[in-house]
């Protein structure tokens, strides 16, 4: 149980285009989903927290207009990187939690912006 | 704000031996959760073990156990009978119990890279 999927696992896009990443909880209803960014050999950096049906709460320094988060259902959250640039290239990870205390993580998405 | 410190950037262990990874944290809260996550080269974050602060008994999961010292704010992970598949980055994480249930965010340490030598 407690499986979280992410799609796509790897995406390459041109500078200036937008990319959408999906995060799904497959076998439980996720009241909260989290989006992280991870640079090589570093820890996870929380970008935002989203609750189903509510606006996401962004961490300080994260551009909400660049990283659009939608959590339309209890099993799906999406992260859209708008007008992507090479500096947005990174590894993006989502996690999901129900009303309990444990976050379960997706396998991550590698974004490369050319 | 809570902080989590992992003082060992890298550790190595011989296969079948035991290794302990250190984690300390700083908080003024009395009720919280602590976690160890493993991130192998695939980069999939995998929950290894969780500890509830109000439980004095140390959590165990097969070969993985913790030494939770609440007064010292220490939460070390012991891996017994190390296997090649244990090689990974290990992250210690703190989470407030809070009033928001699953909405509380995790505070991560910087991680410890564990190498298992055959």
Interface residues (C-beta under 8 A of the other chain):
Chain A: X30 X31 X32 X34 X38 X42 X43 X44 X46 X49 X51 X91 X93 X95 X97 X98 X99 X100 X101 X102 X103 X104 X105 X107 X108
Chain B: X33 X35 X37 X42 X43 X44 X45 X46 X47 X50 X52 X91 X95 X97 X101 X102 X103 X104 X105 X106 X108 X109 X110 X111
